Amino acid sequence: MAGGEKNGRPVNFWPGWYAMLTYVAMVAALWCIFVYAPTEKAQGIVQRIFYFHVSSAMTMFVAFFAVFVASIIYLWKHADWWDQTAMSAAELGVLFCTLVLITGPIWGRPIWGVWWTWDPTLTLTLVLWLIYVAYLMLRADATDPRRARFAAILGIVGFIDVPLIRWSIEKWRNLHPDPVIVQSGGTTGLPPAMMLTFLVSLTAFLLLFVFLLRQRMAIARRRHELEVLRYKVDEALFG
Amino acid sequence: MKNFWYLFSAYTIIWTALWAYVVYLSQANRALKQDIEALRAQLDNVIAANDASKEGGV
């Protein structure tokens, strides 16, 4: 039972089987990456960064899409649950975006010969990271509803950068490689073993994202509960 | 094994970051749970003391 309540108190907020499933998926992903997948001829072993780099990027897009949807619903319904969802997803989006921004240069250095270049895709990804770091700074004071509304607007507007990144990979080419997973015409540039490895990695990352999101939301819910309890104690003490 | 250290660094950073975040979430959850339990106990005590003083006053 996930997120259940017993006598008004939260109990075991995530089932053990889900954590085990995520763990097994991660181990399977690592086995596929380092044992099963063939070594790419042109780039060598460093190409294996691709599996976690692209999985992190796609998980980041899912996280920021969750911020976008939850922020719209929060502005519409004014329910705390949606604000907590948006804030938790934003934190995870920043985490995965950070991983993308770190693993990208580590992969790029031996291939491109530079750690960083102001390529449109890289620059737009950095801008996306800055937008959602600003969002988290705005939400640092979790009790102010005005800040929550401004953050929700930033969460919605900031999402515009996501389709721009996708567009820049396809049309605004510079150093960043062409899309290989799904190319124009619906074909793929990956051999079957690499495609399977990528899909296992992506599944593991998405399972991890949902697991972390529920944990982060439990923290947001407990912080809110703590504020309510503090208010009740003050009221009982001082009237 | 050309470029091995780039591959090693990338995966080490990913796993360290994810592990650190899971530990942070787990510790924050545990600390909040303890604070909530303590406040609940404090609230029960204050309410019981208020009730007792009301009964004593009657």
Chai-1 contact restraints between the chains, C-beta under 6 A:
chainA,res_idxA,chainB,res_idxB,connection_type,confidence,min_distance_angstrom,max_distance_angstrom,comment,restraint_id
A,G44,B,K2,contact,1.0,0.0,6.0,A-B,restraint_1
A,G44,B,N3,contact,1.0,0.0,6.0,A-B,restraint_2
A,I45,B,L7,contact,1.0,0.0,6.0,A-B,restraint_3
A,V46,B,N3,contact,1.0,0.0,6.0,A-B,restraint_4
A,V46,B,Y6,contact,1.0,0.0,6.0,A-B,restraint_5
A,V46,B,L7,contact,1.0,0.0,6.0,A-B,restraint_6
A,R48,B,L7,contact,1.0,0.0,6.0,A-B,restraint_7
A,I49,B,A10,contact,1.0,0.0,6.0,A-B,restraint_8
A,F52,B,I14,contact,1.0,0.0,6.0,A-B,restraint_9
A,L95,B,Y21,contact,1.0,0.0,6.0,A-B,restraint_10
A,L99,B,I14,contact,1.0,0.0,6.0,A-B,restraint_11
A,I102,B,I13,contact,1.0,0.0,6.0,A-B,restraint_12
A,T103,B,A10,contact,1.0,0.0,6.0,A-B,restraint_13
A,I106,B,Y6,contact,1.0,0.0,6.0,A-B,restraint_14
A,I106,B,S9,contact,1.0,0.0,6.0,A-B,restraint_15
A,I106,B,A10,contact,1.0,0.0,6.0,A-B,restraint_16
A,P110,B,N3,contact,1.0,0.0,6.0,A-B,restraint_17
A,P110,B,Y6,contact,1.0,0.0,6.0,A-B,restraint_18
A,Q215,B,L25,contact,1.0,0.0,6.0,A-B,restraint_19
A,A218,B,N29,contact,1.0,0.0,6.0,A-B,restraint_20
A,I219,B,A28,contact,1.0,0.0,6.0,A-B,restraint_21
A,I219,B,N29,contact,1.0,0.0,6.0,A-B,restraint_22
A,R222,B,L32,contact,1.0,0.0,6.0,A-B,restraint_23
A,E225,B,I36,contact,1.0,0.0,6.0,A-B,restraint_24
A,L226,B,D35,contact,1.0,0.0,6.0,A-B,restraint_25
A,L226,B,I36,contact,1.0,0.0,6.0,A-B,restraint_26
A,L229,B,L39,contact,1.0,0.0,6.0,A-B,restraint_27
A,K232,B,L43,contact,1.0,0.0,6.0,A-B,restraint_28
A,V233,B,Q42,contact,1.0,0.0,6.0,A-B,restraint_29
A,V233,B,L43,contact,1.0,0.0,6.0,A-B,restraint_30
A,A236,B,V46,contact,1.0,0.0,6.0,A-B,restraint_31
A,A236,B,I47,contact,1.0,0.0,6.0,A-B,restraint_32
A,L237,B,V46,contact,1.0,0.0,6.0,A-B,restraint_33
